[in-house]
Amino acid sequence: MKSKMKSKKAFVFAVFSTWAAVLGLLNPAAHAAPSSSEETCRACHALDTVKVGPPFRAIASRYHDDADAVDKLKQSMLQGSSGKWGTAQMPPNPITPAEATRFAHWILQLAAPGQRN
């Protein structure tokens, strides 16, 4: 009897986990990892430390209360930028506009809890 109950629980858990994963409940888009094409950003940016460009958390902190942040970050990713964080120039990145939008949202969610909108 115990064995049947364990099997039933395991089955229910497997079904729930599968549907939750399919529906995105286990990995919300805001916390999704960057796509492989966005990995080019990591050549110059890190989560918390300065490389060539500013850390992702510093970007999130700077833009946390800017209503146009997603568009500004998207434009910088797609067209490149200079003079925003010192003298380093950021080249245009080979990502799609949709990837840039998603990645901008990902960066912005890194702001400290008190800074998030």
ABEGO torsion letter per residue (X at the ends): XAAAAAAAAAAAAAAAAAAAAAAGAABBAAABBBBAAAAAAAAABBAABBBABBBAAAAAAAAAABAAAAAAAAAAAAAEBBGAAEABBBBBBBBBAAAAAAAAAAAAAABBAAABX
